[in-house]
Amino acid sequence: MLRLNDILSDAGVEPRDTVILLHTPREAKLARLLPFLVEAEPDFFTLFQSSHSPQATATMRGRAYVASFVRVESGTLAFTGIHRNLGVVDRPMAEIAALPQVRRLMEDFGAYQEFRTPNGRNWPWFDLEPTELMGEYFGRLQIQPRLTPAYARLAENLDAQVVALSQASVLSPAPPNWRHFLVSGPEIRALPLSWATRLSDWRGIYLIVDESDGARYVGSAYGTTNLLGRWRTHVANDVGVTAQLRLRNTVNFRFSILERVSPDMSPDDVIALERTWMDRLHTIEYGLNT
């Protein structure tokens, strides 16, 4: 029976000096996207781990290492790396709230809500340094401990059993079939490479739904940008890019593919096909197309 503490010790990471962070966010968008962010935006993930609840902060103080895990599709928690804990300082909450990454956590994912009303207070902020320790286990090593409200646990007490050691990382599942390709605005900003590559190969007619009220927009993607380029253009800023979408927050956008088209189809034919979808979905009379 393989145990996490044995692997930590073999890597020169003393379990009694290590905190295990078990990330299972309550926010639905963050829970779905967090495994992607680990690989696509490691600096953003490090910052995400810099602020904690008072209980977790107390657990982390004085510990040399932080070993992190995030919940993946299978329900297990996959290893995402080890950071050195260089210490904690009290930072003004207003200063933290002004960080672009923190604004993104609040606006895109509904996390870090305690920073919306700083009120002149300070907040403990950890300085975490990524390491290469146990890098061979990144995304592959999985545990499934009993979860409690205490998501920061001492490794020596948790002593988790390794339930799986996959051949490849499980942080980014294979991209879905185009008929099941549904992604939100925040997800498009942090797509795994395999998903982005697939979208860059596809062109066709797509649908945007504003999840705040169900309003719909039909668009088309062709030429050199294909779906990836077009979708990224839609979410490049806080609001959309067309007359109607500019009135809306891209955080609420959900993208799907209505129909794929051949790379040989002419732009005029793609636009004509796009119009048939507008007619069928009534997005000119009752939606966001003009």
Buried (B, 14 or more C-beta within 10 A) or exposed (E): EEBBBEBBBEBEBBBEBBBBBBBEBEBEBBBBBBBBBBBBBEEBBBBBBBBBBEEBBEBBEEBEBBBBBBBBEBEBBBBBBBBBBEEBEEBBBBBBBEBEBBBBBBBBBBBBEBBEEBEEEBBBBBEBEEBEBBEEBBBBBBBBBEEEEEBBBBBBEBBBEBBBEBEEBBBBBEBEEBEEBEBBBBBBBBBBEEBBEBBBEBBBBBBBBBEEEEBBBBBBBBEEBBBBBBBBBBBEEEBBBBEBBEEBBBBBBBBBBBBBBEEEBEEEEBEEBBBEBBEEBEBEEEBBBE
